[in-house]
């Protein structure tokens, strides 16, 4: 059996996960992880939408970021560990290093509308 055929079968056994996304359009900060996990710079961003697994951010297209950084949502004291998933000009899609707690997500998305995929 060809190896490509086995890989195609494996794809169908692991369907893509879908998470409810909320459009929040809230300001936030990106905090790069520096030497010894210290941060020296903070960058502004706009959090367009968020789910328990990740977020879509609007950032300066010329901004160069490391693959891993912290996201801070304006008005929320916690920093969320993130990994860059995809970037297209100003749009930066990140995955959270841990799923967000349901109660935390509810507080962040209070009054937000659901994004239909």
ZADOKOL-978556 format. One record per residue (C-alpha): residue number from 1; x, y, z negated; residue in one letter. Coordinates in steps of 0.05 Angstrom, whole numbers. Example, Ala and Ser with C-alpha at 12.3 -4.5 7.8 and 13.67 -1.06 7.14 Angstrom:
// ZADOKOL-978556
R  roti      px      py      pz  segu
R     1     246     -90    -156     A
R     2     273     -21    -143     S
This chain:
// ZADOKOL-978556
R  roti      px      py      pz  segu
R     1       0       0       0     X
R     2      31      68      19     X
R     3      52     112     -38     X
R     4      12     171     -11     X
R     5     -52     130     -16     X
R     6     -39     115     -90     X
R     7     -28     190    -104     X
R     8     -93     207     -69     X
R     9    -131     157    -112     X
R    10     -99     185    -175     X
R    11    -124     255    -158     X
R    12    -196     233    -158     X
R    13    -190     199    -226     X
R    14    -169     264    -260     X
R    15    -220     316    -240     X
R    16    -204     390    -249     X
R    17    -228     417    -315     X
R    18    -276     476    -315     X
R    19    -282     525    -372     X
R    20    -333     580    -380     X
R    21    -301     646    -363     X
R    22    -324     712    -392     X
R    23    -313     779    -358     X
R    24    -287     825    -414     X
R    25    -246     878    -378     X
R    26    -209     897    -442     X
R    27    -141     928    -449     X
R    28     -85     885    -475     X
R    29     -10     880    -482     X
R    30      40     830    -454     X
R    31      98     816    -501     X
R    32     156     779    -468     X
R    33     191     728    -510     X
R    34     263     750    -519     X
R    35     326     723    -551     X
R    36     310     687    -617     X
R    37     236     695    -602     X
R    38     241     771    -614     X
R    39     206     820    -569     X
R    40     236     885    -548     X
R    41     185     911    -497     X
R    42     110     914    -492     X
R    43      73     921    -426     X
R    44       1     944    -416     X
R    45     -49     901    -378     X
R    46    -124     895    -367     X
R    47    -155     828    -386     X
R    48    -206     817    -331     X
R    49    -234     751    -354     X
R    50    -219     699    -408     X
R    51    -236     627    -425     X
R    52    -214     580    -480     X
R    53    -158     556    -434     X
R    54    -132     619    -400     X
R    55    -143     688    -373     X
R    56    -139     732    -311     X
R    57     -98     795    -322     X
R    58     -89     857    -281     X
R    59     -16     880    -285     X
R    60      32     926    -249     X
R    61      52     889    -185     X
R    62     125     910    -195     X
R    63     129     883    -265     X
R    64     175     823    -272     X
R    65     157     777    -329     X
R    66     186     713    -357     X
R    67     144     650    -348     X
R    68     125     650    -422     X
R    69     101     709    -462     X
R    70      50     731    -514     X
R    71     -17     765    -498     X
R    72     -47     813    -548     X
R    73    -119     834    -538     X
R    74    -134     906    -559     X
R    75    -171     905    -625     X
R    76    -150     834    -642     X
R    77     -91     823    -687     X
R    78     -70     754    -661     X
R    79     -19     741    -606     X
R    80     -36     686    -557     X
R    81      21     645    -527     X
R    82      15     643    -451     X
R    83      48     612    -390     X
R    84      43     642    -321     X
R    85       2     597    -275     X
R    86      -6     639    -212     X
R    87       7     710    -190     X
R    88     -19     749    -130     X
R    89       1     822    -129     X
R    90     -33     854    -190     X
R    91     -72     791    -209     X
R    92     -37     746    -260     X
R    93     -70     681    -280     X
R    94     -45     652    -345     X
R    95     -57     588    -384     X
R    96     -57     591    -459     X
R    97      -7     546    -493     X
R    98     -63     522    -539     X
R    99    -138     525    -528     X
R   100    -171     583    -563     X
R   101    -214     568    -624     X
R   102    -288     573    -606     X
R   103    -301     625    -661     X
R   104    -242     668    -639     X
R   105    -267     665    -567     X
R   106    -337     684    -589     X
R   107    -310     746    -625     X
R   108    -269     767    -565     X
R   109    -325     756    -515     X
R   110    -382     785    -556     X
R   111    -429     820    -507     X
R   112    -389     797    -446     X
R   113    -421     768    -384     X
R   114    -406     698    -358     X
R   115    -367     694    -293     X
R   116    -397     646    -243     X
R   117    -345     606    -204     X
